[in-house]
């Protein structure tokens, strides 16, 4: 059977003789020039004998052959005036060298002249390049050893308005011809980014909200995109997921923007959407960070940072903490909606859009000076008319103080992260030095200097960096929680072993305000109440609840103990709180007491109320305890003046009474009492005395 042939199909053998049969192989029995292996069996049949033998025949045909990774190269829709390259791998699968070269199949060169782009070119009488000039192959020829491979690059130049196809032929000397079909067309990128203005409205400053930005590919050319956050005033304000990718023809990509204001203020931020080679598309984000605030008609503890913010609030100047990375541009939401750029379509930039780096939104964008008037928060603008102006200024100062504290904490965290990164790089450098030799690794001077400069950098210098937001100048006496903690008194301090006196409750890490409620001096065994009004000046509902266990351990009682969903603006709800100190309780001991009571507000920084009191027992000291009138002439009266001294800090009620025992009161009738007494009490620093009036008014006995 072909391709095997025998020269003697039949052989007759005499006893004890041999014969030779030649088997030939014809490698040209196939015309495809493809290498291969042919296997057959040669059957030996004996006459008058059932035995059969077989011989395996193997024939190997070797031609210069190639294996192509693909036989079709689809360039698809390419951006006009660009070149797209697609690699293709060829492998020499034969045992002989392959000499190849590439050529065009001229009959396959075609161009679509019915496309809209082609007709537009004809109307404009633009020259059209031949289809052969639109495709390219590199390298054009070469030699491959047995088993070797090479990458061939196919290129398509997307001349505007063309759609072409061609077939490339790989000619192999002594081997077959391979064909690769190619096709491609040119198009423009058409996209849409919506929305380009995102108004988050009022959100809790520590809450993360999510909005969607849709990137649509309205053309036939795929393009890549990336979300650039470099214009954010602080890196933690916004994040995007996914942050980069490719949008295919006719597809849309949904990018989720997660925004957290981080500070109680109105923010205008810009996120850049980078598409292909176009200018970045700015997406404006407006969010107003708010918090459930309360105002108490109690004296406020004002630290230096609060006083500084209060002065800034009264002067109505923009706070330096609120400057963005491009400058202090603060706008109202209404003006932003008016001047926000329209969604970009068709790949061209909006004609009214101005420089993104300058933080401008449109030509009619208001200036920094005009925007500075809108700096005052809506919280103070919506307060009820019953709130005095100075209280509104305090509320604005409280907000500005929170802004500086939160921005400072974020800046400190960023600095700590950078220092940790430098330390990790230093450790890696030391490990590298240790692995390179047996000597003791030396400290890297460069990294050490960076770490040292980072640790010794002044607080003000940190504000010059890209993410610097505020020059935090709070004095060292102010703790991270914000307000100075009251110094424990002798009666309060748990270090003195007063087991019957409860210790201070834990305080929140972030404090918005600190008030003082002073009961003054109170008599042991009595009760005293203080009333204060709590107003919700914010736009959020306020819910709070006193810790009953803490109050009872200090002998205090609050009415009401808590409030749920106290309305905010524009109603600005209020509630009157009555705080009672029950000095008759066993846990209330003598002496000064001072409790820093947290007022936990749901979803907001804490508020502290320092409760002060001085528990005393009334007492008097007489200038003499024995009155000896001696001999008194009949019909006359003798007067002895006794001075009473109140050495305590509470009033003392006193009276002269007849002794109960008969033996001590037998001569009581000799003393006529026509007494008019006035007790004068001067608190705290001066002594209080009660004196008997003049002799003409007291202790006069008539015969």
HUWONOR-V689301 format. One record per residue. N is the residue number from 1. RES is the residue in one small letter. PHI is phi as a letter, one per 20 degrees, with the letter a starting at -180 (NA if undefined). PSI is psi as a letter, one per 30 degrees, with the letter a starting at -180 (999 if undefined). BURIAL is I if it has 9 or more other C-alpha atoms within 8 Angstrom, else O. Layout:
BEGIN
N,RES,PHI,PSI,BURIAL
N,RES,PHI,PSI,BURIAL
END
This chain:
BEGIN
1,x,NA,k,O
2,x,g,k,O
3,x,e,g,O
4,x,e,k,I
5,x,c,k,I
6,x,d,k,I
7,x,e,f,O
8,x,c,j,O
9,x,f,f,O
10,x,c,k,O
11,x,c,k,O
12,x,d,k,O
13,x,d,k,O
14,x,f,l,O
15,x,g,k,O
16,x,l,h,O
17,x,c,l,O
18,x,c,l,O
19,x,b,l,O
20,x,d,k,O
21,x,d,k,O
22,x,e,k,O
23,x,d,k,O
24,x,d,l,O
25,x,c,k,I
26,x,d,j,O
27,x,f,f,O
28,x,e,g,O
29,x,f,f,O
30,x,d,k,O
31,x,d,g,O
32,x,e,f,O
33,x,l,g,I
34,x,e,k,I
35,x,f,l,I
36,x,a,l,O
37,x,c,k,O
38,x,d,k,O
39,x,c,k,O
40,x,b,l,O
41,x,d,k,O
42,x,e,j,O
43,x,e,k,O
44,x,d,j,O
45,x,d,k,O
46,x,d,k,O
47,x,f,k,O
48,x,l,g,O
49,x,b,k,O
50,x,f,f,O
51,x,f,k,O
52,x,c,k,O
53,x,c,l,O
54,x,c,l,O
55,x,c,k,O
56,x,f,k,O
57,x,d,k,O
58,x,c,k,O
59,x,c,k,O
60,x,d,k,I
61,x,d,k,I
62,x,d,j,I
63,x,c,l,I
64,x,f,j,I
65,x,c,l,I
66,x,c,l,I
67,x,d,k,O
68,x,d,k,I
69,x,f,f,O
70,x,b,l,O
71,x,d,g,O
72,x,c,k,O
73,x,d,j,I
74,x,d,j,O
75,x,e,f,I
76,x,m,a,O
77,x,e,k,I
78,x,d,k,I
79,x,f,k,I
80,x,g,k,I
81,x,m,g,I
82,x,c,l,I
83,x,d,k,I
84,x,d,k,I
85,x,d,k,O
86,x,c,k,I
87,x,e,k,O
88,x,c,k,I
89,x,d,k,I
90,x,d,k,I
91,x,c,k,I
92,x,e,j,I
93,x,e,g,I
94,x,e,l,I
95,x,e,g,O
96,x,c,l,I
97,x,f,k,I
98,x,d,k,I
99,x,d,j,I
100,x,c,l,I
101,x,b,l,I
102,x,d,k,I
103,x,b,l,O
104,x,e,k,O
105,x,e,j,I
106,x,f,f,O
107,x,f,f,O
108,x,e,f,O
109,x,f,j,I
110,x,c,l,O
111,x,c,k,I
112,x,f,j,I
113,x,e,g,O
114,x,e,f,O
115,x,f,l,I
116,x,f,e,O
117,x,f,e,I
118,x,f,e,I
119,x,f,e,I
120,x,f,e,I
121,x,f,e,I
122,x,f,e,O
123,x,f,e,O
124,x,e,f,O
125,x,l,h,O
126,x,e,k,O
127,x,f,k,O
128,x,d,k,O
129,x,f,k,O
130,x,f,l,O
131,x,f,f,I
132,x,f,f,O
133,x,e,f,O
134,x,e,f,I
135,x,d,l,I
136,x,b,l,O
137,x,c,k,I
138,x,b,k,O
139,x,f,l,O
140,x,e,f,O
141,x,b,l,O
142,x,r,l,O
143,x,c,k,O
144,x,d,k,I
145,x,f,l,I
146,x,g,k,I
147,x,n,f,I
148,x,e,l,O
149,x,c,l,I
150,x,b,k,O
151,x,e,k,O
152,x,d,k,I
153,x,d,k,I
154,x,d,k,I
155,x,c,k,I
156,x,c,k,I
157,x,e,j,I
158,x,e,i,I
159,x,f,k,I
160,x,g,k,I
161,x,n,g,I
162,x,d,l,I
163,x,b,j,I
164,x,c,l,I
165,x,b,l,I
166,x,b,l,I
167,x,c,k,I
168,x,e,k,I
169,x,d,k,I
170,x,e,j,I
171,x,e,k,I
172,x,d,k,I
173,x,f,k,I
174,x,m,g,O
175,x,c,a,I
176,x,f,l,I
177,x,d,k,O
178,x,d,k,O
179,x,d,k,I
180,x,c,j,I
181,x,e,k,I
182,x,c,k,I
183,x,b,k,I
184,x,a,l,I
185,x,b,l,I
186,x,d,k,I
187,x,b,l,I
188,x,d,l,I
189,x,f,k,I
190,x,c,k,I
191,x,b,l,I
192,x,b,k,I
193,x,d,j,I
194,x,b,k,I
195,x,e,l,I
196,x,d,g,I
197,x,c,j,I
198,x,d,j,I
199,x,d,j,O
200,x,f,f,I
201,x,m,a,O
202,x,e,k,O
203,x,c,l,I
204,x,g,k,I
205,x,f,f,I
206,x,d,g,I
207,x,d,k,I
208,x,e,k,O
209,x,d,l,I
210,x,c,k,O
211,x,c,l,O
212,x,d,k,O
213,x,d,k,I
214,x,d,k,I
215,x,d,j,I
216,x,d,k,I
217,x,d,j,I
218,x,e,g,I
219,x,d,a,I
220,x,d,f,I
221,x,d,k,I
222,x,f,k,I
223,x,b,l,I
224,x,e,l,I
225,x,c,l,I
226,x,b,k,I
227,x,e,j,I
228,x,d,k,I
229,x,d,g,I
230,x,f,f,O
231,x,e,g,I
232,x,f,k,I
233,x,f,f,I
234,x,c,k,I
235,x,f,f,O
236,x,e,g,O
237,x,f,e,I
238,x,c,l,I
239,x,b,l,I
240,x,c,k,I
241,x,b,j,O
242,x,f,l,O
243,x,e,f,O
244,x,a,l,O
245,x,r,a,O
246,x,c,k,O
247,x,d,j,I
248,x,f,l,I
249,x,g,k,I
250,x,m,g,I
251,x,d,l,I
252,x,c,k,I
253,x,d,k,O
254,x,e,j,O
255,x,d,k,I
256,x,e,j,I
257,x,e,k,I
258,x,d,k,I
259,x,c,k,I
260,x,c,j,I
261,x,g,e,I
262,x,m,f,I
263,x,c,l,I
264,x,f,i,I
265,x,b,l,I
266,x,e,k,I
267,x,d,k,I
268,x,d,j,I
269,x,c,l,I
270,x,c,k,I
271,x,d,k,I
272,x,e,k,I
273,x,d,j,I
274,x,e,k,I
275,x,c,j,I
276,x,l,b,O
277,x,e,g,O
278,x,f,l,O
279,x,f,k,O
280,x,g,k,O
281,x,e,j,I
282,x,f,k,I
283,x,d,j,I
284,x,e,k,I
285,x,c,k,I
286,x,d,k,I
287,x,b,k,I
288,x,d,j,I
289,x,f,k,I
290,x,c,l,I
291,x,b,k,I
292,x,f,j,I
293,x,d,l,I
294,x,c,k,I
295,x,c,k,I
296,x,d,k,I
297,x,e,h,O
298,x,c,l,O
299,x,g,k,O
300,x,d,k,O
301,x,e,k,I
302,x,d,j,I
303,x,e,l,I
304,x,g,e,O
305,x,f,e,I
306,x,f,e,I
307,x,f,e,I
308,x,f,e,O
309,x,f,e,I
310,x,f,e,I
311,x,f,e,I
312,x,f,e,I
313,x,f,e,I
314,x,f,e,O
315,x,f,f,O
316,x,l,h,O
317,x,d,l,O
318,x,f,k,I
319,x,f,k,O
320,x,f,f,O
321,x,f,f,I
322,x,e,g,I
323,x,f,k,I
324,x,e,a,I
325,x,f,f,I
326,x,d,f,I
327,x,p,l,O
328,x,e,i,I
329,x,d,j,I
330,x,c,k,I
331,x,c,l,I
332,x,f,l,O
333,x,f,e,O
334,x,f,e,O
335,x,f,e,O
336,x,f,e,I
337,x,f,e,O
338,x,f,e,O
339,x,d,g,I
340,x,f,k,I
341,x,f,k,I
342,x,f,l,O
343,x,g,k,I
344,x,f,k,I
345,x,c,l,I
346,x,m,g,O
347,x,n,g,I
348,x,d,k,O
349,x,f,l,O
350,x,f,k,O
351,x,f,f,O
352,x,e,f,O
353,x,f,k,I
354,x,d,a,O
355,x,f,k,O
356,x,f,e,O
357,x,f,f,O
358,x,e,g,O
359,x,m,g,I
360,x,e,k,I
361,x,d,e,I
362,x,b,l,I
363,x,f,e,O
364,x,e,g,O
365,x,f,k,O
366,x,f,l,O
367,x,e,l,O
368,x,f,e,I
369,x,f,e,O
370,x,f,e,O
371,x,f,f,I
372,x,f,f,I
373,x,f,f,O
374,x,e,g,I
375,x,f,e,I
376,x,f,k,I
377,x,f,l,I
378,x,f,f,O
379,x,f,e,I
380,x,f,f,I
381,x,f,f,O
382,x,e,g,I
383,x,f,l,I
384,x,f,l,I
385,x,f,f,O
386,x,f,f,O
387,x,f,k,O
388,x,f,l,O
389,x,g,e,O
390,x,f,f,O
391,x,f,e,I
392,x,f,e,I
393,x,f,e,I
394,x,f,e,I
395,x,f,e,I
396,x,f,e,I
397,x,f,e,I
398,x,f,e,I
399,x,f,e,I
400,x,f,e,I
401,x,f,e,I
402,x,f,e,I
403,x,g,e,I
404,x,f,e,I
405,x,f,e,I
406,x,f,e,I
407,x,f,e,I
408,x,f,e,I
409,x,f,e,O
410,x,f,e,O
411,x,f,e,I
412,x,f,e,O
413,x,f,e,O
414,x,f,e,O
415,x,f,e,O
416,x,f,e,O
417,x,f,e,O
418,x,f,e,O
419,x,f,e,I
420,x,f,e,O
421,x,f,e,O
422,x,f,e,I
423,x,f,e,I
424,x,f,e,O
425,x,f,e,I
426,x,f,e,I
427,x,f,e,O
428,x,f,e,O
429,x,f,e,I
430,x,f,e,I
431,x,f,e,I
432,x,f,e,O
433,x,f,e,I
434,x,f,e,I
435,x,f,f,O
436,x,e,f,O
437,x,a,l,O
438,x,e,f,O
439,x,f,l,O
440,x,f,k,O
441,x,f,k,O
442,x,e,l,O
443,x,f,k,O
444,x,f,j,I
445,x,f,e,O
446,x,f,e,O
447,x,f,e,I
448,x,f,e,I
449,x,f,e,O
450,x,f,e,I
451,x,f,e,I
452,x,f,e,O
453,x,f,e,O
454,x,f,e,O
455,x,f,f,O
456,x,d,g,O
457,x,f,k,O
458,x,f,l,O
459,x,f,e,I
460,x,f,e,I
461,x,f,f,O
462,x,f,f,I
463,x,f,f,I
464,x,e,f,O
465,x,f,l,O
466,x,f,e,O
467,x,d,g,I
468,x,f,k,I
469,x,d,e,I
470,x,b,k,I
471,x,e,j,I
472,x,f,j,I
473,x,d,g,O
474,x,f,k,O
475,x,f,l,O
476,x,f,f,O
477,x,f,f,O
478,x,e,k,I
479,x,f,l,I
480,x,g,f,O
481,x,f,f,I
482,x,o,e,I
483,x,d,k,I
484,x,f,k,O
485,x,e,k,O
486,x,f,k,O
487,x,f,k,O
488,x,f,k,O
489,x,e,l,I
490,x,f,e,O
491,x,f,f,I
492,x,e,e,I
493,x,f,k,I
494,x,f,f,I
495,x,f,f,O
496,x,e,g,O
497,x,m,g,O
498,x,e,i,I
499,x,f,f,O
500,x,f,f,O
501,x,e,k,I
502,x,f,l,I
503,x,e,l,O
504,x,f,k,O
505,x,f,l,O
506,x,f,k,O
507,x,d,k,O
508,x,f,l,I
509,x,f,f,O
510,x,c,k,I
511,x,d,k,I
512,x,e,e,I
513,x,b,l,I
514,x,c,j,I
515,x,d,l,I
516,x,c,k,I
517,x,c,j,I
518,x,d,j,O
519,x,f,f,I
520,x,m,a,O
521,x,e,k,I
522,x,c,k,I
523,x,f,k,I
524,x,g,k,I
525,x,n,f,O
526,x,d,a,I
527,x,c,l,I
528,x,b,k,I
529,x,d,k,I
530,x,c,k,I
531,x,d,k,O
532,x,b,l,I
533,x,d,k,I
534,x,d,k,I
535,x,d,k,I
536,x,e,j,I
537,x,e,f,I
538,x,e,a,I
539,x,e,f,I
540,x,d,l,I
541,x,f,l,I
542,x,d,k,I
543,x,c,k,I
544,x,b,l,I
545,x,b,k,I
546,x,f,l,I
547,x,e,j,O
548,x,f,e,O
549,x,f,e,O
550,x,f,e,O
551,x,f,e,I
552,x,f,e,I
553,x,f,f,I
554,x,d,g,I
555,x,m,g,I
556,x,d,l,I
557,x,b,k,I
558,x,d,k,I
559,x,c,j,O
560,x,f,l,O
561,x,f,f,I
562,x,a,l,I
563,x,c,k,I
564,x,d,k,O
565,x,l,h,O
566,x,f,k,I
567,x,f,l,I
568,x,d,b,I
569,x,f,k,I
570,x,e,f,O
571,x,f,e,O
572,x,l,i,I
573,x,f,l,I
574,x,b,l,I
575,x,b,k,O
576,x,e,k,O
577,x,d,k,I
578,x,d,k,I
579,x,d,k,I
580,x,d,k,I
581,x,d,j,I
582,x,e,j,I
583,x,f,f,I
584,x,e,f,I
585,x,f,l,O
586,x,f,e,O
587,x,f,f,I
588,x,e,j,I
589,x,d,l,O
590,x,f,l,I
591,x,o,l,O
592,x,f,k,I
593,x,c,k,I
594,x,b,j,I
595,x,c,k,I
596,x,e,j,I
597,x,e,j,I
598,x,f,k,I
599,x,d,j,I
600,x,f,k,I
601,x,d,k,I
602,x,f,k,O
603,x,m,g,O
604,x,b,l,O
605,x,f,l,I
606,x,f,l,I
607,x,c,k,I
608,x,d,k,I
609,x,c,j,I
610,x,e,j,I
611,x,d,k,I
612,x,d,k,I
613,x,a,l,I
614,x,c,j,I
615,x,e,k,I
616,x,c,l,I
617,x,d,k,I
618,x,f,k,I
619,x,a,k,O
620,x,c,l,I
621,x,c,k,O
622,x,e,k,I
623,x,f,f,O
624,x,b,k,O
625,x,d,g,O
626,x,c,k,O
627,x,d,j,O
628,x,d,j,O
629,x,f,f,O
630,x,m,b,O
631,x,e,k,O
632,x,c,k,O
633,x,f,k,O
634,x,f,k,O
635,x,n,f,O
636,x,d,l,I
637,x,c,k,I
638,x,d,k,I
639,x,d,k,I
640,x,c,k,O
641,x,e,k,O
642,x,d,k,I
643,x,e,k,I
644,x,d,k,I
645,x,d,k,I
646,x,e,j,I
647,x,e,g,I
648,x,e,l,I
649,x,e,g,I
650,x,c,l,I
651,x,f,l,O
652,x,c,j,O
653,x,e,k,O
654,x,c,l,O
655,x,b,l,O
656,x,e,j,O
657,x,c,l,O
658,x,f,k,O
659,x,g,k,O
660,x,f,e,O
661,x,f,k,O
662,x,f,e,O
663,x,f,e,O
664,x,e,f,O
665,x,d,g,I
666,x,f,e,O
667,x,d,g,O
668,x,f,f,O
669,x,f,f,O
670,x,f,f,O
671,x,d,j,I
672,x,e,k,O
673,x,d,j,O
674,x,c,i,O
675,x,d,k,O
676,x,c,j,O
677,x,d,k,O
678,x,c,k,O
679,x,e,k,O
680,x,d,k,O
681,x,d,k,O
682,x,d,j,O
683,x,f,l,I
684,x,m,d,O
685,x,e,f,O
686,x,d,l,O
687,x,f,l,I
688,x,d,k,I
689,x,c,k,I
690,x,c,k,I
691,x,d,k,I
692,x,f,k,I
693,x,f,a,O
694,x,f,l,O
695,x,g,f,I
696,x,f,f,O
697,x,d,f,I
698,x,c,l,I
699,x,l,h,I
700,x,e,k,I
701,x,d,k,I
702,x,d,k,O
703,x,e,999,O
END
